[in-house]
Amino acid sequence: MTSQDRSTPPQQQYAERSYRSPAALAGGALLLLLGLWLGGDALLRGDAHTRLTALFALLLGVPLVTAFTLRPLVRAGEDRLTVRNPFRTITLPWDAVEGLRAGYSTEVVTGDGTYQMWAIPVSLRQRKKAGRQATRGTAPHPRFGPHADAGPAPRAMADQALDELREVKERAARGESAQTQGEPVVRWSYPVLVPVVVGAVGLAVMVAV
């Protein structure tokens, strides 16, 4: 450890945590490739009406696919929690976060409302599988052999992520940074919304004519 590392305050030694859904990223990339391939073929080979229809369809489809698959992100820093959903970005100082929970979706609770975290999906299948493994883990096992010291009970990925976020929140509460205080800030993603509206209107016109 260098002298710079030794002089770093303990609360600044924790790396920022980011969460995204690998399945959504993979599915979004495949859908975008398929849409661009089909749309590009229509733009190159179609007549004027087909080209305009394909253009508006791409304006509608590409931002929507990107918004629901590639865009969602949860980032936990020392001072705040940032939740990037398909059409909004919510910035929450840790003092504004009253709770984190996972039912059928993961949610962050504040005094102003509840916000879903699209980047951390809840898998009921994973949760049931983890529950079965945990139940088997509570059965008596011999002190020696393959079942000895099986380790902690498994958790679903969403539950693990929320446990980590709660730890970051607790560290922030023990800190003295004034940046952990403040009100939630909600910003709409106009780079996603504008082309979606233009594409939807244009596609409706092209279908009607």
C-alpha positions in Angstrom: 0.0 0.0 0.0 1.4 3.4 -1.0 1.5 6.5 1.2 -1.4 7.9 -0.8 -3.5 4.8 0.0 -2.7 5.1 3.7 -3.8 8.8 3.7 -7.1 8.1 2.0 -10.0 8.4 4.5 -11.8 5.0 5.1 -15.1 6.2 3.6 -13.4 6.9 0.3 -11.8 3.5 -0.1 -15.1 1.9 -1.3 -15.5 1.6 -5.0 -18.7 2.8 -6.6 -21.1 -0.1 -7.3 -23.0 -0.4 -10.5 -25.8 -2.9 -11.4 -27.2 -3.9 -14.7 -29.1 -6.9 -16.0 -26.9 -9.2 -18.1 -30.0 -10.9 -19.7 -31.5 -7.5 -20.7 -28.2 -6.4 -22.2 -27.8 -9.5 -24.3 -31.4 -9.5 -25.4 -31.3 -5.8 -26.2 -28.2 -6.2 -28.3 -29.8 -9.1 -30.3 -33.0 -7.2 -30.9 -31.1 -4.1 -32.1 -29.0 -6.2 -34.5 -32.1 -7.8 -35.9 -34.0 -4.5 -36.2 -31.1 -2.8 -37.8 -30.6 -5.6 -40.3 -34.3 -5.7 -41.3 -34.6 -1.9 -41.3 -31.4 -1.4 -43.2 -32.5 -3.9 -45.8 -35.8 -2.1 -46.3 -34.0 1.3 -46.6 -31.7 -0.1 -49.2 -34.1 -2.2 -51.3 -37.5 -0.7 -50.8 -39.5 2.0 -52.6 -40.0 5.5 -51.2 -43.0 4.5 -49.1 -41.2 1.4 -47.7 -38.1 3.4 -46.9 -40.0 6.1 -45.0 -42.0 3.4 -43.1 -38.7 1.6 -42.2 -37.1 4.9 -41.1 -40.0 5.8 -38.7 -40.1 2.2 -37.5 -36.4 2.5 -36.6 -36.9 5.8 -34.9 -39.6 4.2 -32.8 -38.1 0.8 -32.2 -34.4 1.5 -31.6 -34.9 4.0 -28.7 -37.6 1.8 -27.1 -35.4 -1.3 -27.2 -32.4 0.7 -25.9 -34.5 2.3 -23.1 -35.8 -1.0 -21.8 -32.7 -3.2 -22.2 -29.4 -1.2 -22.4 -30.3 2.0 -20.5 -31.4 0.7 -17.1 -28.6 1.2 -14.5 -28.3 1.5 -10.7 -25.2 3.2 -9.4 -24.5 3.4 -5.7 -21.8 5.9 -4.6 -20.7 7.3 -1.3 -23.1 10.2 -1.4 -26.1 9.1 -3.5 -28.0 6.4 -5.3 -28.7 6.9 -9.0 -31.5 4.9 -10.6 -31.6 5.1 -14.4 -34.9 3.7 -15.7 -36.2 3.5 -19.3 -37.5 7.1 -19.4 -36.3 8.7 -16.2 -33.2 9.1 -14.1 -33.7 9.5 -10.3 -30.9 10.8 -8.2 -31.3 10.1 -4.5 -29.1 11.4 -1.7 -28.7 8.5 0.7 -30.5 10.5 3.5 -33.6 10.6 1.2 -33.7 6.8 0.9 -36.0 5.3 3.5 -35.9 1.7 2.4 -35.0 -0.8 -0.3 -37.3 -3.8 -1.0 -37.8 -6.6 -3.5 -41.3 -8.1 -4.1 -42.2 -8.7 -7.7 -39.7 -5.9 -8.6 -36.9 -4.1 -6.7 -37.9 -0.7 -5.3 -36.4 2.2 -3.5 -38.7 4.0 -1.0 -38.4 7.7 -0.3 -40.6 10.2 1.5 -41.8 11.5 -1.9 -42.7 8.1 -3.4 -41.5 4.7 -4.5 -39.3 4.1 -7.6 -38.7 0.9 -9.4 -35.1 -0.2 -10.2 -35.3 -1.7 -13.7 -31.6 -2.7 -13.7 -32.1 -5.2 -10.8 -35.0 -7.5 -11.9 -36.5 -10.0 -9.5 -36.4 -13.6 -10.7 -39.0 -15.7 -8.8 -37.3 -18.8 -10.3 -34.0 -17.8 -8.8 -35.6 -17.0 -5.4 -37.4 -20.4 -5.3 -34.2 -22.2 -6.3 -32.2 -20.3 -3.5 -35.0 -21.2 -1.1 -34.8 -24.9 -1.9 -31.0 -24.8 -1.5 -31.2 -23.0 1.8 -33.7 -25.6 3.0 -31.4 -28.4 2.1 -28.6 -26.6 3.8 -30.5 -26.5 7.1 -30.7 -30.3 7.2 -28.1 -32.0 9.5 -24.9 -33.0 7.8 -21.8 -34.9 8.9 -18.9 -32.8 10.2 -16.7 -34.3 7.6 -17.3 -35.1 3.9 -18.8 -33.3 0.9 -21.6 -31.6 3.0 -19.3 -30.2 5.7 -18.9 -26.4 5.9 -21.3 -25.7 3.0 -21.0 -22.0 3.6 -23.7 -19.3 3.8 -27.2 -20.0 2.3 -27.5 -18.9 -1.3 -29.4 -15.8 -2.2 -31.2 -14.6 -5.4 -29.2 -12.0 -7.3 -31.8 -9.3 -6.6 -31.7 -10.0 -2.9 -27.9 -9.9 -2.9 -27.8 -6.6 -4.7 -30.2 -5.1 -2.2 -28.1 -6.3 0.7 -25.1 -4.6 -0.9 -27.0 -1.4 -1.4 -28.1 -1.4 2.2 -24.5 -1.8 3.3 -23.6 1.3 1.2 -26.4 3.2 2.7 -25.3 2.3 6.2 -21.7 3.4 5.5 -23.1 6.7 4.1 -25.1 7.2 7.3 -22.0 6.8 9.4 -20.1 9.3 7.3 -20.1 13.1 7.7 -20.5 14.2 4.1 -23.1 16.9 3.5 -23.7 15.5 0.0 -25.7 12.6 1.4 -28.4 15.1 2.3 -30.9 16.6 -0.1 -34.1 15.9 -2.1 -34.7 13.4 -4.8 -34.1 14.8 -8.4 -36.1 13.2 -11.2 -35.0 14.0 -14.8 -36.8 12.8 -18.0 -34.8 11.3 -20.8 -35.7 13.4 -23.7 -33.1 11.8 -26.1 -35.2 8.7 -25.7 -38.7 10.3 -25.6 -38.3 12.6 -28.6 -37.4 10.1 -31.3 -40.0 7.7 -29.9 -42.8 10.3 -30.4 -41.5 11.3 -33.8 -41.2 7.7 -34.9 -44.7 6.8 -33.6 -46.4 9.7 -35.3 -44.5 9.2 -38.5 -45.2 5.4 -38.5 -48.9 6.1 -37.9 -49.0 8.5 -40.8 -47.3 6.1 -43.2 -49.6 3.2 -42.2 -52.6 5.4 -42.8 -51.7 6.6 -46.3 
